Amino acid sequence: MAEDNTLGSADEVDESRRTFVKATGAATAATAAGVGVPSATATATRKIRKLIDEMTLEQKVGQLTQVALGESGEGFDPNDEFATHDDVETVGELFTDLHVGSILNGGASGPTFDGEEFVAGLNGLQQFVVENNEPGVPFIWGGDALHGNCLLDGCTSFPQRLNMGATRDIDLVERAATHTGESVAAMGGHWNFGPTLDVLRDMRWGRYFEGHSEDPMLLGEMGKARARGFERNGRVAATVKHFAGYGTPNTGKDRAHVRTSMRDLRTRQLPPYRRGLEEAKTVMVNSGAVNGKPAHGSPWLLTTVLRKRYDFDGVVLTDWDDFKRMLTNHEYRPDTDGGWRQAVKEGLQAGIDMHMCGGETAPTEFIDTTVDLVESGELSEKRIDESVRRVLELKHEVGLFEQPYVPEDEIGDIVGGAADVSERLAKESLVLLQNEGALPLEDDGNVLLTGPGIEDGTPNRFLMQHGGWTLGWQGVEDGFLTADGPRPRQTTIEGALADRLGDRLTHVPTEFEPAVYESIYENFDNGFFDVTDEQEAAVLEAAGTADAAVVVLGEGPHNEGFGDRDRMRFPESQRELVELVDGETGDEVPLVGVIFAGSPRGTAETFQHLDAVLFAGQPGSDAGVAIADTLFGDYNPSGKLPFTWEGNVGHVPQFYDDYPPRQSVDASAGTVQFEFGHGLSYTDWEYSELSLSADSVKDPATNPTVTARVTVENTGRMAGDHIVEVYNTEFYGSVLQPHRRLMGFERVHVDAGGSERVTIDLDLSTLEVVPGDVPGWRPKVVEAGEYECSVGAESTTLTVAKTASITDPEPAPGRYDINDDGREDFADVMALHRRLKRRR
Ligand code: BGC
């Protein structure tokens, strides 16, 4: 065993980590300043190599094992019983006996919601590990701080990812992620399992709220910015997930296989992950199967594409229990010891570095099987060493070897912070879907507010504004609120309207119980909604004298498979509530619908009764103030839909950049309710003088960006933000082209009556296609020809002189792997030669 396995940094801190810990003690160390941001130096590489040479096989495999704590109530005390599985007795023994290298708390909740207790607990466990675990390598903690660090009481719950997509505000989204990263680091965590970069296409999927968009470029840019934000402090690693294709599971069923084609995969599904990989240190794999192959067992995805084509050398992590899922979910191998052994072997050979052991996989199952595979010669130790190197490098990069502890007094100031960012993001994310002169409301009358999810006094109501991954997997405390349980920092609609209107507000909350662990067969609405006779009477009474009525509609918080749904229209009681208020209020009384949902929820059946509809999504902590300011015109709505809102669930999926036609022959109307990019404002916008920095591009490979300029005039009477989007709207090439493709966007603020000349960078890689016939294996290219570029009704032509590749000049990865051994080399030339000879 090495005396000194400190890895050193740029300035060569060379004392032994153990000596460091002993000399200072955890408490002192925890308050020590100067948590370093080491760069990967030659010294570190050498020391990591030496450390690996000195580790036993069991210790190495331990480093590749991540164990979920908290599943059966485990805390951070090494003496706590490890009750989820029976392979060790205590949490401490996970490290001393099994040499586990990583732990996670899944579901956005840990053993405590108190930030200071959290960091003290992690520091204490880390001290135990550093002092007692051979070879003394600190563990790395991972978790899901996905829209703010919503593992802690009083947190800022930033708007969910779908809302982020609606803002098109990359800088602001990055600022929110930076705060999240700081909060995770201050809590003692070093690994955040985001951003999610799965293309959205199907609102039936229970994780729809987690994607940012159905557009690959917008999604990729959001993800890149978020990864950069999470990692900015140098102490946290981000995760691009779920590689690849997880966002389009068959019929919207979570973790089902993905229906895609090589052409779709290469032009639409893979590019967002690739953008995110420019910043993120780690990757998590798709639990589903892609084109009939489980992603966790795909050398093509995890090695040929990820490692070789994308040159990614960071840690690749499984998702929760996903080697097991190859047997149970996908029925890919028999659910026997032999099947399990095969799945582990295939997964590690495919390129996975670390296995996440959740409730279904005892850590020893993974560890013993892997050790045995190596000892029996079925898996090379070199393969294991490669993964251990990546894990140790990751720990080095986030500073764990230099400073395994975290100051315990940082977190208090951070938890509920960045309120300004959160409020602005919430406002920018609201999408005004329709408005027949009803909004903004006059600030001098009586207002009726009714519906579910509107206040915080009564248990469960406020949950709709936050969604999943908020102080619990399925929403705050998993929907089972305790009286003094944790809450996000928050304003509600009722709170904000009461502040503004005083006793001119009447509010009638209607029944809402979350349905968080109900499957699609038990609850179709993502919540139980009802209106009691008493509530109905109160609504009728207030409606008679109201000068305006606001009805909140939508769905409860949900997550993963429990969130899958088979409908788009509002629950029956909500539909009836709208009709009730509509019937009781006169034509002159504005009736406004506000939707809290993580997906397009609502159809014309209800919208026809509403004078205005505001899609609020899941705007988080600052929902109340953002919505109230928007309803009364203190904020001018500016969000744009990041997805296509179909007419009803029968038309799903109809993403905007699919090939024409998107509907049945002659069925041109009614299939789509609101298009991608739709979003109204209280003012009017006009465009003129669209021009390009170059009307013609000789070679897109060397000139991948063109700048568009357009004048945007605010011709109405209210100042506001406006998102200018440039689309490619026409092109004829060798294969089908979408009707519209987003090439670039920019958010600007323009005063009433003013105008701005806006500059927008157009990313020509958005025009890349895979040419050629059905197989779709050719290099991706921008084809030569004339591309129509449009901003609203303004358009101009960009001529591309030469067909060229920007992101991928090679044919489909693995195309030349004739003998299917994961390599493209001379042996393939010979294999091809033999094959062709035989054919002759
Ligand atoms: C989800 C991942 C998440 C993990 C850990 C899984 O069920 O698919 O996205 O990071 O749990 O909580």
Residues whose N, C-alpha, C, O or C-beta is under 5 A from the ligand:
A	BS01	BGC	G106 G107 D144 F193 D319 W320
